[in-house]
Amino acid sequence: MKIVCGRLSEALGLSCGDVCLDTPHTYVVIGPKPWRRLKTADSERLVPLVGEALWAAQRATAASAAGYLFPSYCDGETTKVNSASAALNRWLKVHVSKDVVVHSLRHAMRDRLRAVECPADIIDQIGGWSKKGVGESYGRGYQVEQLWGWLARAVG
């Protein structure tokens, strides 16, 4: 499943309850879990699901018997990030390029958002990157509808 802009551990640690499909602007909730930590305070966020990510999230939640989107890598007690990273990197080397690794996908999404002239503070909020200035930490941030629109442009 593609989780747009997410860190691998964030995606692997998703439970079915973190996926919000019953809204016009679908999203996943990235928050701290007992089985995996978040990198920074700004990592806690809502990430819109658009395109293939939405398609995959719908199928993963429907197929989940254990309540986790990736039960092979997350059992509610631990998240096997290193195993998943190694498997994905092997697959990428064969099917994409020997120069591409899983983390490259985060950078590629940032580039795609830049290409549609998405404002930097929205890019940072979507990706969970740290805020640059004090003023950016004021208020609630952008709403999921706004984030969803930018991602739809970037992946559409």
C-alpha angles and dihedrals in degrees: 000000000000114000104191113241094346126141111244094247090052092054096043092051095055119124122201088254089063092063115085109196100152096080132078089244103048120205148158125241113231110199140140117288133188089242098051137018129221120245097230139358088257089059090077104093150110116271116198119232114222135158116346092359090060092045091051095045091053092053096042093053092046092050097045115110094167098051094246125101092223106030092168088064104027126043100167092265104058139013116216098213097156093053092048093046092051092048093048093046090052090051093047091050091056100037105030116016140311087239096059123087131177093263089056088072091067090053092047091053091050088053091049091052091048089051090061089047094248111175114258094238091056090048089051092050093049093048097040093240118158117271115253102214140029093246092060090063093059120097129008097297124230119335121243091252091061093046091047091054093054093047091048088056093047097050099029 
